[in-house]
Amino acid sequence: MSDRTGATATDDQTRDRVARVLNAIRPAIQADGGDVELVEITPDGVVSIRLHGACVGCPSSNMTLQVGIERNLREHVPEITGVRAVE
């Protein structure tokens, strides 16, 4: 079943699961002065996130994105195929 935006219940469930994982790792990111925002999940399972605060321009942000965020998302939400940062 789709709502007005074309999202299905499964899409909503995936988004909720992704949001829960991000919320679980958010305190570690915030402890370093940054934050993360879920922007979208593409139909092929790529999560777009926006980094905020100290994460913007940080040399370690790519490592945080790939090792911390992507690894956790793929472990807990198997349908996620990757993560990318957007401006």
C-alpha positions as CSV (number, residue, x, y, z in Angstrom):
1,M,0.0,0.0,0.0
2,S,1.3,3.5,-0.9
3,D,0.6,6.8,0.6
4,R,0.4,10.1,-1.3
5,T,4.2,10.4,-1.6
6,G,4.5,6.9,-3.1
7,A,6.2,5.5,0.0
8,T,5.1,2.0,1.0
9,A,4.8,0.5,4.5
10,T,8.0,-1.4,3.8
11,D,9.8,1.8,2.9
12,D,8.5,3.4,6.2
13,Q,9.7,0.4,8.1
14,T,13.2,0.5,6.6
15,R,13.4,4.3,7.2
16,D,12.4,3.7,10.9
17,R,15.0,1.0,11.3
18,V,17.7,3.2,9.7
19,A,16.7,6.1,12.0
20,R,16.9,3.8,15.0
21,V,20.5,2.8,14.1
22,L,21.5,6.4,13.5
23,N,20.0,7.4,16.8
24,A,22.0,4.7,18.6
25,I,25.3,5.9,17.1
26,R,24.4,9.6,17.3
27,P,25.8,10.2,20.9
28,A,29.3,9.1,19.8
29,I,29.1,11.5,16.8
30,Q,27.8,14.3,19.0
31,A,30.5,13.7,21.6
32,D,33.0,14.9,19.0
33,G,30.9,17.9,18.1
34,G,29.1,16.6,15.1
35,D,25.7,15.2,14.1
36,V,24.1,13.2,11.3
37,E,20.8,13.7,9.5
38,L,19.0,11.0,7.4
39,V,18.1,12.6,4.1
40,E,16.8,9.7,2.0
41,I,17.0,6.1,1.2
42,T,17.1,5.3,-2.5
43,P,15.1,2.4,-4.0
44,D,18.3,0.5,-4.4
45,G,19.1,0.8,-0.7
46,V,21.6,3.6,-0.6
47,V,21.3,5.9,2.5
48,S,22.0,9.5,2.0
49,I,23.0,11.4,5.1
50,R,24.1,14.9,5.8
51,L,26.9,15.6,8.3
52,H,26.6,18.6,10.6
53,G,28.8,20.5,13.0
54,A,32.4,19.3,13.5
55,C,31.9,16.5,11.0
56,V,31.7,19.0,8.1
57,G,35.2,19.2,6.7
58,C,36.7,16.9,9.3
59,P,39.4,14.6,7.8
60,S,38.0,11.7,9.7
61,S,34.4,12.1,8.5
62,N,34.9,9.7,5.6
63,M,36.1,7.0,8.0
64,T,33.2,7.7,10.3
65,L,30.8,7.5,7.4
66,Q,32.2,4.2,6.0
67,V,33.4,2.3,9.1
68,G,31.0,3.6,11.7
69,I,27.7,4.5,10.0
70,E,27.7,2.2,7.0
71,R,29.0,-0.8,8.8
72,N,26.3,-0.4,11.5
73,L,23.5,0.2,9.0
74,R,24.4,-2.8,6.9
75,E,24.7,-5.0,10.0
76,H,21.3,-4.0,11.4
77,V,19.4,-3.3,8.2
78,P,20.6,-5.8,5.6
79,E,18.7,-4.2,2.7
80,I,21.0,-1.2,2.9
81,T,23.6,-1.4,0.2
82,G,25.7,1.7,1.0
83,V,25.9,5.1,2.5
84,R,26.8,8.4,1.0
85,A,27.2,11.9,2.4
86,V,25.3,14.8,0.7
87,E,25.7,18.5,1.2
